[in-house]
Amino acid sequence: MSHPPVVTRFAPSPTGYLHVGNLRTALFNWMIARQKGGTFILRIDDTDASRSKQEYVDGIREDLEWLGLTWDDSFSQSDRFAEYDAAAETLRGMGLLYPCYETADELERKRKIALSRGRPPVYDRSALNLSEEDKAKLRESRSGHWRFKLDQERIEWNDGILGPQSIDAASVSDPVLIRGDGQLLYTLASVTDDMDMGITHVVRGLDHVTNTATQIQITRALGSEPPAYAHHSLLTGPQGEALSKRLGTLALRDLRERGVEPMALVSLMARIGSGQPVEVVDSLDALVAEFDLGR
């Protein structure tokens, strides 16, 4: 029985320079593709035009090339709005993408009331009860955002790092896919790209676990099978703080300027947290040969 070719991707947003945490995600996806003779895609997540900058796109490419993590294909999400609109239209036609009109303040008030009553702060779906007349009246004074209607059942997958995962969709708010100002959010664009590009494996940080659950449902609603997911632990700063592109924490360009050798950095990122001795490996090929996501 033949298996589909392996296709992985690294999907940074060009809102800052890459840091070591981003590198770990890029490296894992690159090594999986290289180990299986597959394809590694660089996807630039630039749907947020106000924060995306060309200098960061150039910086991302320079950093990956410096480390030897070359890609086989590359594209920018800003070139694919027509595909995302078509996916949204499909979901609307199925009754799975519905308009909501609450303001940020109203949603926050709902959250606080739910928490004060000991309930999870999950969106109450009140927008589904609005009549066409109600919606028309609301549209006069505010723009609506669009949520995906989750099937409120357990979402299960076998995670490549964490093992069997199960999330009760009833404990999660229906995710917003399109904002009130019309900006398309990460979730729908990412699912559409993964389907169209034939992505088979997605390795990313632990902060995406809930995201993965909702993306699995959206992928299946659009008639596809989701890729294999794996979620790695997140690197932190010395005080346990999250690494951030905006803070410029441990940016790869700064490490390069300080004279850090590419293989030293890549060896550390490949082995940290794996139980293997953290020591410099001679070549990327040697790292690929020994790589095992299960570690």
Secondary structure, 3 states (H helix, E strand, C coil): CCCCCCEEEECCCCCCCCEHHHHHHHHHHHHHHHHCCCEEEEEECCCCCCCCCHHHHHHHHHHHHHHCCCCCEEEEHHHCHHHHHHHHHHHHHCCCEEEECCCHHHHHHHHHHHHHCCCCCCCCCHHHHCCHHHHHHHHCCCCCEEEECCCCCEEEEEECCCEEEEEEHHHCCCCEEECCCCCECHHHHHHHHHHHCCCCEEEEEHHHHHHHHHHHHHHHHCCCCCCEEEEECCCECCCCCECCCCCCCCEHHHHHHCCCCHHHHHHHHHHCCCCCCCCCCCCHHHHHHHCCCCC
